[in-house]
Amino acid sequence: MKRNGIRLGYHLKMEKGSTFRPLSFHFWKEPQHFEKNPPTAPSQYLSDLLLGVSFLKLNSYCVSPLAVPHLNHSLAMDVWNEFEPHRELYLKSQKRAQALHKELTATNPEKVQNFEKNFTLKLEVLQKPWGLDFSELSELVSMIEKFESETGTPLIYNFKTQFSKNFEEKLLALDSFLFHLRSVVALDFNAHIKEPAFEGLKVDSVQDYLPRADYVVRDALLYMSFKKWSQPWARGPKSDVRVEKLFVDPMAQAFKKHVHNACYLIDQLPETFLNRMGPQDLEEALYLVQMDWLMGSGSGLLFKIREEIYGLEHGYEKVFWHEHQDRDWSEPAQLSISCEMSESHFRKKAA
């Protein structure tokens, strides 16, 4: 019998460390699980609820109403569509991301289609009737890195690659699942410490993947000025091998070594985009374009997914929470979550 609302439950098996490292996700399909763990209202930012519904969106074993008879599946999808913040940001950034894509030479369509097909099949194979084993997600990272190598274009600030709508919807669901998985780990950690303001873990949809985006803009403007200055000496009327070897090449190498993200930002964008704005407008545009790539492009989604899987492989403190690497955490290595939202409460919040 379906409930008039959503009741979700699952548990995470985790490895102890400076912070917990999730090992597997086990979704509760049987109502009796809730007898030992009565549901409560979702957390303030709905991370626990969104983790559960993004799993439902991903997992083909849960699509059939018979698989989870106590769950209103269509309402769960409505909740994800309404409250998943990354989906809203993706939709807002899409138009600008697609406009940049049209000004660039697109990635080989055959390579894109093959990657979509293989990635989708692998994601399907990794799913279990009970949930996910996170140790197997490293296979997805290998596929992403192989695709990046085959196209010859790094994921960061890549607007050349455009995936199908259906595939990007899968990437959105996977990104949502992995992001809220880390959010739930952070919420549990912060609930057990004395000074959350000073010792608490933070989760940020931008800074976690693109730290100091404003600094990248400043370095990018310097790199762009260097490229304009060096062009006549390298390939123009003032071409001089001595100048190129003594100054242009060493400076180019220094830029790419020390401010590589700034170089990628300029090199990946169409020249028409860079040349049609004045310095002030360009500074703001370069900041916004980073957000559009991160939130509104398929390459940005793949980049975030890869970072989250790195965190699952090596420990979140090695990728996101560096300041917590020396802590010793010794709580039981399993977290059970049970939450519930009534349909009337959902409709009221969504209105």
Secondary structure as UniProt FT lines:
FT   STRAND          5..15
FT   STRAND          21..27
FT   TURN            31..32
FT   HELIX           33..36
FT   TURN            44..45
FT   HELIX           47..58
FT   HELIX           60..62
FT   TURN            65..67
FT   TURN            69..70
FT   HELIX           73..83
FT   HELIX           85..102
FT   HELIX           109..126
FT   STRAND          131..133
FT   HELIX           134..137
FT   HELIX           138..151
FT   TURN            156..157
FT   HELIX           165..190
FT   TURN            191..192
FT   HELIX           196..199
FT   TURN            205..209
FT   TURN            211..212
FT   HELIX           213..234
FT   TURN            237..238
FT   HELIX           241..243
FT   HELIX           244..248
FT   HELIX           249..258
FT   HELIX           260..268
FT   HELIX           271..275
FT   HELIX           279..296
FT   HELIX           298..314
FT   HELIX           316..319
FT   HELIX           322..324
FT   TURN            325..326
FT   STRAND          334..342
FT   HELIX           343..350
//
